[in-house]
Amino acid sequence: MTRSSPPRRSSSPLLFVGLAALVLFLLAPMVAMLMLGEPPVPVPESLPSNVAPPTAAPAAAPVGERTRQDGPAGTLVARAAVPVAPLPGAGLADRPTAWLQVVDRDQGTPLSGAAVRRVRTGAELTFTDERGLAAVPLGEPEQLAVVLDDYLLRMAPTSPGSSEAAPQVVRLVRDRWSLLVHCNFTPPPGRTADLVCVRFRLQGKPGPGPAAVAADPVVARAWYEHELLAGQAVCRDVPVQVGAFQEERVHRLTKGTAVRFLVPGTYTVEAATPDGLCGSAEFRVDATASPVHVPVALGQGAVLRGTVLGAGRPLAGAELRLQGGDPLDLLATSGGDGSFALGPLLPGPVTVLVRHAEHRATAAGPFAPTAAARIVLEPLPTTSLRGRVRRRPGLEPVVGAKVVWRPTGGAPAAADSQADGSFVVAAAGEVEGRLSVVAPGCIAYAELVAPGAPFADYDLWPLDRDERVGLGLTASLQGVVVDAAQRPQAGVAVRWVPAQATPPSLPTGRRVLDGGVLVLPQTATTAADGSFVLETDQFGPGRVELVAGGAARQATTAAGTVCADLRLVR
């Protein structure tokens, strides 16, 4: 699996326009989810921490972990962790609400083992069975993607309502147009290269894409979708390279794995292994000569060593990365004596990006990997961010809330709230940052705050729906949807329409990003037994109705009440 990175420039005007369209397409559902979806479950944010000096020789990293390399006392050289597949996330139902059937476009035969993923996050929902069928638990219409080896990536805009008997059909097109590149890695005697992290740099202008796809409109559409999805999270473990657009993407290659190039041209491959080997090679991808076999000799990588200083003294906890990145996403943290080690590195001078919570970020270098680097950071003005964390509606103090301030371009600072809910975060710098507050049982909160901002209260909403109703923050409407024969109807969208909507809260002058107001879904989808539950803070008379039209019931809501036994006939 690999981690993709944001686009820098497209390889063709058509791709640029398509990418812009995809960004707009993706942003709209995300905004809708914020407006309609369940409040997000708070997840504590990770914080950097110093790590004890390594004592063992470098070894391959277990899944999800980083490896260490011997260096000065207190330093850590971190290599790219195995990307963790994202969790399914919010916006899903508790049962299948839509069915897809994936078939071969030419043969019409069902395809098993195809992955169905969410385009927004890349999270995997399910796989197709031997009939090509996949059941997905969507809470609302969503853009999905279908991924299968040797086939073009396909989009699948999916809405709840299809069934196993009448599924939505997705036709995959076998990939006959990508240009295959096999990198043949040769390690030194006695060494192995079972896993190699690589990235590709386009040299000069790219060549034209395949013209044959335009002859068939279905293939042309499939190729267009393939180009768009190749830079998204759904393609994280599919080795596809889209010219200059993906120069920073890292592919994790094992022996025999081919990379599918969409654009001809001259490329440089940069390669590194988890146990310290590096290598590079230049090669040409030609539409008339595929596959291409690229020999890449690997050798022991260099290690840049040096010292980070601040105000004339050794500086601990500074984070160092290579400018422009590298295949292993290297990260070094300076030790108590300010020393660091960063590697393995390819031959040639390097520039290092250095960050520290109390100092101005800088780009230092270029350094030769064999030189002893001396990096001096400029201290930032320091101040304190003070506040108090409380829980709505009674505004009781919250103890042990994690408060994190992340300045733009700087390192984060953190603190825990005390017994009275108060906290003090040591903020440094001159630019505003994101202050996030996370506490168990509460909806996460985030706000833009500048260093030295005045004392403020940060009030959190309860996370549990039943608790919110019990505390009188919201009301609940519960019922069932049946057909004329009184049979429960699953997967039916229901909504609450108040007779007079409550106007939104007036601006407070604070730049709240998340958690300032309670965002509740306006619709609910019935479960397998036809039941539904709606939560609202829009009180008074109104009606519960089917979104698709038809049946409706009058009801009246009040804070802290449950309006039950609502029956709608579809």
N, C-alpha and C positions, 0 to 999 in steps of 0.2 A: 504494500500500500504506500501511496505517496501523498505528500501534502502540496496542494496547488496554491499559487499565489496570485494576487490581483493583477489584472492586465496592465501592461505598460504601453504597448502600442499594437495595433492590429497589423496583420499581414496583408490585408486588402481592404479597399473601401467597403465592399459588401460585408465583410466580416465586422468592420467597425460599426456600420449601421446596425447589423444584427445584434452585436453585443450591446449597443445602446438600447435597442428595443428590449433585449432580455433583461437589462437592469431595470428598466421601467416596469416590465412585466413582473419582476420579482419583488420590487418595492411595494407595488399596490397590494398584493396579498399580505405582505408583512404588516403594512399599516392597518389592513382590515383585521388581522389577527390581534393587533394591539387594541383595536376598538371592540372586537367581538369575542375574543378568546378568553379563556379562564385566566385569572391572575397567575403569573409565573411563580413556580416554586423557587424560593431563594436558594442560591448555591454559594457557599462561602468562597471568596476569591482567594486564589493562591498568592502567597507572598514570597519574595526571595529570602533566602536564609543562607548563612554561611554553613559550609559542610566541612566535617573533619577531613584532614589531609589523607589522601589515599596511601595505602601501604602495599597494595598488590599491583602486579603488572596489568596493563590494559586487557580487557576481555570484551567479547561481544555483549551488547546490552540485552537483557531480557526484555520481553515485550512491554512497552510502556515506560521503560526506565532509560536512564542515561548511563554512559560508561565514564570511567575516570582514567586519567593518564597521570603517571608520576610527574610531579612538578615541585616547585618551591613549597615550603610548609604553608598549609592553609589554603592552597589554590585548588581549583577544580577545572579540568577541561571537560566540557560536556559535549557529547555528540548527539546527533538528532535522535530523539525518541521515536519509537514506532508510532505512527499516527493512530490514535484511538478512534474507532468508528463512532460517530455521534449517536446519541440516544434518540429514540423516536420523537420525543418532545411533545409539546402541547398541541391541541387542535385535533386529537384523534378520538374516535368513539371507542366504546368498550366491547365492540363486536364488529364483524365485517358488515360494511354498508355498501361496498361496491366490489365488482368482480371484473378482472381483466383476463383476456385470453390472448397469449402471445403466440404468433404463428410466423412461419417463414413466408416472406412475401411472394417468392417464386413458386414454392411447392405447396403452400397452404397447410403444411404439417405443423402440429403443435410443437413448441420448443420448451423443454423442461430446463430447470436450473437458472432461468433468467432472474436477475435481481430487480426488484421494484423499489425505487428510492425516491425520497422527497427532494425536489429540485432546490428548495430554499436552503436546506441544511445538509443534504447528502445522506441523511439517515436512512438506513435500510429497513423497509417495512416487512417484506416477505420475498419468497421465491416461487416461481411457477412449478407446478407439479407435472407429472407425466402427460397430463392432458393440456398442458400449457396454461392452466388456470392459476390465478392468484387472487386471494380474497384480501381486501385492504379495509382497515377501519377508519375511514375518513369521517370527520365531523362536519365538513363543508367541502365545496368544490376546491380542488387543488391541482397544481401542476406536478405530475410525477414523471419519472424517467425510468426507462427499462434498459438494463445493462446486461450484455451477454457476450462472451468471448467470440471473436471473429465476425461480429455483427456491428453495424453502425449504431451508435447511441441514439435512442428515440425518445421524444417527448410523448407524454400521455396525459393530456388534460382530462382529469377524472372527476366525476360528480357522483355523490351517493345516489343509489336507486337501481343500479344494475344488479343482476342476480346470477347465480351459478348456471341457471338454465338459459339466461339471455345476457351473457357477459359483453363488456366492451372489448372489441377486437383491436389489438395492436400488431401491426405487421412490421417485422424486422427485415432489414435489407442486409444481405451478406456483404461484408466489406471486401471489395475487389479493387479499390482505388488507392488505399493508403500505401505509402512507400515504407517497406519494412527495413529496419536497421538492427543488425545484430552486433553488439559490442563483445568482442572476444578478449577477455581480460587475462593477462599473463602475470602472475605474481612472482616474486623472487623464489629461488629454490628453497624448499622447506616451508613455504607459506601457502595459504589458501585464500581464495576470494569467493566464498560461498554467497555473500551478499555484498553488492556494490551500490552505493548511492551515487547517482549521476545527475548532471544537468547539462543542457545543450545551449550553446551560444551561436546565434545566426551571424555569419560574417557577410557583410554586404547586403544586397537586396535579395528578397526571395524570388523564386521562379513562380510561374503561373500554376494554379491548381488544376486538377483534372478536368478536361473539357467534356469527357464522355458522360458525366453525370447529368449534364443539362439536357441530354436527348430524351430522358425519361423523367416526367414531372414528379413521380413518386420517389425516384432515386434522388433527384435534385433536392426535394424537400428533406429527405432523410439525411443527405450529406450536409445540408444547411443546419439541421438540428444537431448533427454530430459535431460540427465546428463550434456551435454555441455551447454545447454541454461539455466539450473537452476541457474547458477552463473552469468548470464548476466542481463543487465538492462531490457530486455524484460520480466523477471520473477519478476519484482520489487513488484508486488501486488499479486503474486501467492505463497502461503506458501509451498515451497518445500525446504527440507533440505538435503544436500549432505554430510553427515558425517563430518569429520574434515575440509573439504574444505571450509565450510561456517560458521565457528565458530563465526565470527564477524558479520554475517548478522543478522539484526533485523527484526522480524516479528511483525506486528501490528494485534493483534488478538481481535476479538469480540466474544461474547458468541456463542458457537456452531461451531466455525471455527476449522477445523482440519488441522494439518501440515502433509504433505506427506514426509516421510523419505525414502531415497533411500538405506540407508546402516544400517543394524542392529548394535546394540552395546549398551553400557551403557552411558547415557547422564545425564548432569546436566542442568536444565533449570533455567535461571536467568530472573526474571520478575519485571517490574516496571510500575506504572500507572502515567498519567499526574498530578494526584492530590496527589502524594507523598507516595503511597504504594509500598512496595517491598516484594519479596519472592523468594524462590528457592526450588528445589526438585530434587532428583536423581531418575531415572527410567531406565528401560530396554526395548529396542525395539527388539522384537524377530520376525523372519520371520514366526513363527508358531502361533503367538498370536497377531493378528491385528483385530480391533483397540485396542490401549492402552489408558487407561484413567488415567491421572496423577493428583492427588490432589495437589494443590499449595496454601498453606495458606499465605495470604498477611497481612502485618502489616505496621505500620507507619515507613518509612525509616528514617535513621539518616542523619544528616547534618554536614559536616566537615566545621568548621569555623577557621579562622586564619588571619594572616597578612603577606603581601609580602613587603620586604624591599630591597632597593637598595642603596648602598653607605651609609648605616646607617640610611636612611630616608624612610618613608612610600612611597610605589611605586604604583601609580595609573595606571590603564589600562593594568595590567598584565592579561593574559588569562590562565585559569587553566582547565585541563581536567584529567580524570582518565586514568592512564596507563592501556592499554589493553581495554579501552573503557567500555561502559555500555549500557544497553538497551535504554536509553533515550538520549544518545549522549550529556551528561551534559557539560555545559560550564559556568564557572564563570569568571567575570571580576572584578578585585580589584577596590575599590572605592578610593576617594581622600585621605582617611586616610590609604590606603593600605589593608583594610580589605576585606574579601571575605567569601562567603558561597557557598558550593557545596553539592547538594543533590537532591533527596533522595538516600541513599546508603544502600546496603545490609550490614549485620553485618560483622565485620572483618576488619583488617587493610587495608589501601589503599595507593597507591603511586600516586602522582599527577605530571603531566607534566605541566611545567610552561614556558610561552613564553612572552617576552616583546621586543618591537622594539629596545630598546637601551641596552638590557642586554642579556647575554648568556643563551640560553634555558637550562633547567635542569629538572631532575626527582627528586622530593623531597618526603621523606617518608622512610619507611611506617609510616602512622599516624593512630591512633585509631580515629574513627569518633567522639568520645566524647572529644578528646583532643583539645587544642588550638594550631593550627599549626603555626609555625614561619618559614618563608621561606625567605632566603637571596639570592639574585641574584647578579652575578658578572657583572659589567658594561662592555660593549663592546667599543672598540675604535670607535670614531665617526668621520665622514667626510661628505663631501657634493658631490652630483652628480649634475653637472651643464650641461645644454644643451639648445638647441633652437629647437622649433617645427616649421616646414615650410610646405607649401602646394605646391606640384608640379603642373604644370611645371614652374610657375613663381617664386617659392620659396618665396611667401609672408608669413609673420609671421602668425601663427595661435594663436588666443587668446582663452583662456579658455579650452585648451586641458587638459584632465586628464592624468597625468603621475604617474604611480605606479611602485615602485620598490619592488620586493618580493625576499628577500634573501633566499637561500636554508636553510630550517629549522628554519627560523626566521619570525618575524611579518612584514607586509608590511609598507612602508612609501609612502606618496603621496604628490603631489603638482599640482597646475594649472599653465599653461603657461600664461605669462603676455602679455601686449600690444605688445611688440617686439618679442613675441614668446618664450622668455627665461623662464627657470624654475630652481629652486633649490630644490632638494630633500635631506632631512637630512638622510643620509644612515649611518647605524651602523653595525659593524661586520667586519669579515675578509674573508668572502666567497662571491663569485659572486652571482648575482641574476638576475631575469628576469625583465627587464625594459619594461613596456608596455605603449603605447601612444594611446589614444582613443580621437577622435574629431568628431563632427557631420559632416556628408557628406564626411568622409574620410575612407579609408581602415585601419583597426587597424594595429598597428606596434608593434613588440616585438624583443628584443635583449638581449643577455646575457652581463651584465655589472658588473665589479668589483668595490667595494667601492674605491673612490679616482680616478676613471678613468678621463682622460682629457675631457675638454669641447668638445661636439660633436653636430652636426646638425642631426635632426631626421625628414626626409622628407616624407610626406604622399601623397599617391595617391588618386585622387578623387574616390568616391564610385560609382557615377552614370555613366553608360555606355555612354549615349548620351553626357554627359559633357566631358568625356575623348576624344570622337571623336571630339567634338567641339573645344577642346583645342589643337588638333593636336597630342595627345598622341597615338591614335589608329585610325584604319579605320573600316568601317562597310560594310558588304556584305549582301544584302537583296534580297530575291527572293521567289519562290514558287515551289513546287514539284507537278506534275500532272501525271495522267496516260495517256495512248494513246488516251482516249476519252476526255482529258482535264479536268478530274475531280480531285479536290484537294486531295492530299494524306496526311493523318495525321500520326504522329508517325514515320516518316522516318528520319533516321540519315543522316546529311549532314556535310561535313568538307571542310576546306580550306587547300590547299596544295600549299605552295609557291614554285616557281621554284628554289629559292636559299634561304634556311633558314638563318636567322640572328643568328650568334653565341651568346651564352649566355654571360652575363656580367662577366667580370673577378672578382675574389675575391677581396674584399676591405680590408681584414684583420680584419674586424669586424664580430662578431658572431651574425648575424641577423637571427632570427627565423621565423618571419612573416612580410609581408608587405614591404620587401626591394625591391623586384622586382614585376612587375605586372604579375600575373598569370591569363591567359585567357583560357577559354575552347577551345579545338581544334575542337569540334563538336557542333552541335545544332540539336534539334529535331523539326520537323515541327509541327505547331499548327493545330487546327481542320480545318482551311481553307487552309492548305497546305503551309502556309508561314513559313519562317525561317529568323533569323537574326544571323549573325556571326560577332564577333569582333576580330580584330587581330592587332598585332604590327609587323607582318611580312609583309613588304611592297615590292612592285614590282610585276612582272608578276607571274601568277600561275593559279590554276584551282579550281573551286568549284565542288565537286563530291559527289555522293551517297556513304556512307560508305560501303554498301552491294555490291557495284560495279554497273557498268552500265553507266548511263548518267553522263556527266561532261561538264562544261562550262569554257572557258578561261576567265580570268579577270585580271585586274591590279589594285592594291591598292596603295594608297598614304596617308600619314599622314593627318588626318583631313577630309578625303573624304568619301562619301557614294556611294558605287557601288550598284545600285538598279536594279530591273526588271530582275533578273536572273531567268530563267525558266529551270527546269530540268524535263525531261519526264522519269518516272519510267518504 
